[in-house]
Every structure is written in C-alpha cells, then in structure tokens.
Amino acid sequence: MNTPTKPLQQPFCTTREAANILGVSLRTVQLWSESGLLTAWKTRGGHRRVTLESIEKIRAKPSGAHAKTPSQVSSPVDPQFRILVAEDDTIFQTLYLSIIGGWDMRPKLTLAENGFDALVKIGQERPDLLITDLDMPGMDGFEMLRSLKAMPDLADLDVVVVTGLTDEEIARRDSLPVDVPVLHKPVRFDQLEQIVEASRLRRNAESVE
C-alpha cells in the first residue's frame, strides 16, 4: 500500500494524499467522500479535504475489506433479513459492503454483477430486498425487473433502484414499476437505510401475523 513520503501534520489531507494512504485511485476517494464513507469538505477554492480520522477508520478494516469481489462477499449475517445488490461497478460494490455492513441491523449482504447473475442468486436464496443498478452489462436492470415481474412468487419482493441515470434517461430507456423507489448516484446512504429499515420492519410485522 502506498504511503505519503512524510507524515502529515494536519488532521486532514487532500484527496490525492488520501488515495496514496489508502492505496486506491483518486476517483475512488472522491466517490467515497461523496457517499459519506470518508468525511470530507471543500475549501473556498473548491478543493476537497479529507479527515485523517475517517481514513483511519477504513484502514482499520480487515485487509482487503474495501476491495472484495462478489465471490468473496461476506458481511455480518442476520438470517432474518437478506439483501441482494445487483451492481457491476467494483467501487460501488465496496461502498455497499463497507456502509451496509456497518448498519445496526447487520443484514446478510450478497452482490451480483448484473441482472442475470442476480436472477441466479435469487433462485438460489431469495432475498428480502433487492437493490439494483439499471445500466449493467449483459442483462441490465430493466430486463431483470421485467423478468421478476413475470414471476408471481416474487411479486412481493421489495426493490430499490440505485442508478446513475437521470429520470429523463430512465423514461427514454424503459419504464419502471411505479412502486419502486429510485435513488440517484452518488447515493445518499441515509436515505437508502431508511428504505431498507422500513422493508425490514414490514417483513417482521408480516411474519408475526
């Protein structure tokens, strides 16, 4: 892992210094900052600064925790609530693992690389909630959601779309089920957590009826 050539004397650093400390790309640091995984702000000149405390929190994670692949995914498991994330971007996969894995509910989290992979995993172990991107290689999110809609036994599966597409681009590409919430990247994980928690509470309530 790359480290700065000399110790930093301030409680914050630039995004490039953060990237060197963490051994990741500058784009990754910028994305982590926008999504809240790193605590950062912008100076009056528009330059982003990252707190060393938030960097140390990431460094404190087990080696490789911020760069797992779908086949290596394992987060603290609560068998009562299962989340499947369909996302092809490894940076966003890392965000989901790091942030969702730290939620109080501690769900079981599985990643899929595209719509086809997600359908396979749904067949292997049905999740309680699906979080999906739309623009993915192979089978995209639009096609996957159409396939799910055609399966009556999956009609009550909760779905959340997280996408880099604008509402106008989505409308031009295809339509989405009216009851599916859409969050735009960079995702506000506090909003996503509220949606997931509502789904979990609803599922728990239904299980005791």
N, C-alpha and C positions, 0 to 999 in steps of 0.2 A: 504494500500500500504506500502510495506517495505521501510524503510529509513536507511541510514548509522547511526551507533551508535554515531558518532561525525561529526561536519561539515567538509567539505572538504576545505582545504586551498589553493588548486591549481585550475587553470582554466580548468583542465581536470581530468579524473579519469580512473580506469581500467574498463574493460567490466563487471567484476563481480559487481563492485560498481554501474555501470550504471544499471545493471539488478535489483539491490536492490532498487535503486532510482525509477525506472520505474515500478517495480512490475511485471517484465516479466522474462522469462528464459534467461540464458546465450546465448543459441543458437539464440534466437530472437534478442538480442543485436548484436551478430556477423553478422546476416543476414541483419539487418537494417544498420549496418556500411558498409557492402559490397555493399549495394544497394544505399547508399548515403542519406538515411533518417537521419542517425546520421553522424556527421563529426568526422572522426577518422583517425589515422595513426598508424604505427608500429614503435616501438623503434628498435635500433640496435640489441637488443636481441630477436626481433620477438614478443614482447608483444604489444598488441593493446591498445591505449589510446583514450578516447572519450572526446570531448569537453563538458563542462557543459552547454555552450550556446545552443548547439544542443539538449541536453537532456531537457533543459527548454522549448524549442520550442514544443517538444512533450507533455510535462506536461501541457503546456498552452492550449492544445486542450481540447474541452469539455470532461467531464468524460465519459470514455468508448469508445472514438473515435478510440483508437488503438486496440479495441478488439470486433468490431461489427461482428455479424453473418450475413449470407446472407439475412435472413428475416428482418434485421434491417437496411439494407444498404440505405443510403440517402446522396448523395453528392450534392453540389450546382448545380442547374439544368440549363442547356442551352438546351431548347427543340429543337434547331436546330441541335444538334449533340448528338447521343446516343451511348454509348459504353457498350457492354456486355463482361464480363470477366468470362471465364469458368476455375475455379481453385479450387481444393479441399483442399489445404494447407491453414489453417487459418492465418499463418504468412504472406504468400504471399498475401492473401486477404487484410490483414491490410496494407501491403505496397501499394497495388493498391489504396485503399481508401485514404490513407494519401498523397501519392505523386500525383496521377492523380487528386485528389480533389483540389490540390493546383495549378494546371496548370492555366495559364491565360485564356485558352479557356473555363474553367469551364464546362465540359460536364456533361451530365446525366450519372451516372455510376451504373450498375446493376451487381450483382455477381450471378454465377451459380456454383453448387458444382460438376457437372460432365456433360458429354455430353448430357445425357437425359434431365437433368434439363435445360441445355442451349437451347435445341431444343424446350422445352415447353415455355421458356421465349421468344424465337424468334417468336414463334407463337402468343404469347400474345401482344408483341410490338417489331416490327422488329428494330434491332439496325442499326446504320450506319457502325459500325465496331465491329468485334468480335476479342477478344484477348483470345487465348485458350492454356491451357496446353495440353500435349499429354497423359501422364501417370496418369490416373484418375480411381477411382473405378467405377464399373458399366459400363456405356458406356464411353470408353476413347475418346481422341481427334481424333484418326484415324477414328474410326467408325462414330463419329459425322460429320467429314468433308466429309466422303463418303456419308452420308445421305444428307448433304447440297448440294453436287454436283449433286445429283439426283433430286433436286428441281429447275426447270427452273426459277421460280420467285425470287430465291435467288442467281442467278448466279453472280450478280454484287455486292454482299456483300463483303466488304473488310475484310480480315482475316489476323491476325498476330499470329504466334505460338511462345509461350514463354515456354521453356522446359528445364528440367534438363538432358535430353537425349543427347548424343553426336550425331554428324552427322552419325557415323557408326552404332550406335544403332538404329537410326531412319530408316536407309536404311535396316537394318535387319528386323525391325518390319513391315514396310509398306512404301509406297511412299506417298509423299505429292504433292499437286498441285504445278506446277513449279512457279506460280506467287505469292505464299505465302511466305513472309519473315519469317525467323526463327531466333529468338534471344535465347541465352542460359542463363540459370540461373547461378549465380545471375545476373539478368537483368540490363542492362545499361538503366536507365530510360530516359536519354537524347536522346539515340537512339530511344527508343520507342516513345517519344514525337514527334520527327521529322517525324516518320512514320504516327502517328496519325494526326499531323497537315497537312501533305500532303493529307491525306484522307479527312480531313475536308474541305480544300481549293478546292479540286477536286469536292467534293459534292456541295459546294456553287456555283462553276462555272457552274456546270451542271444545277442547279436549276434556273439560270437566263438565260439560253439559250432558 
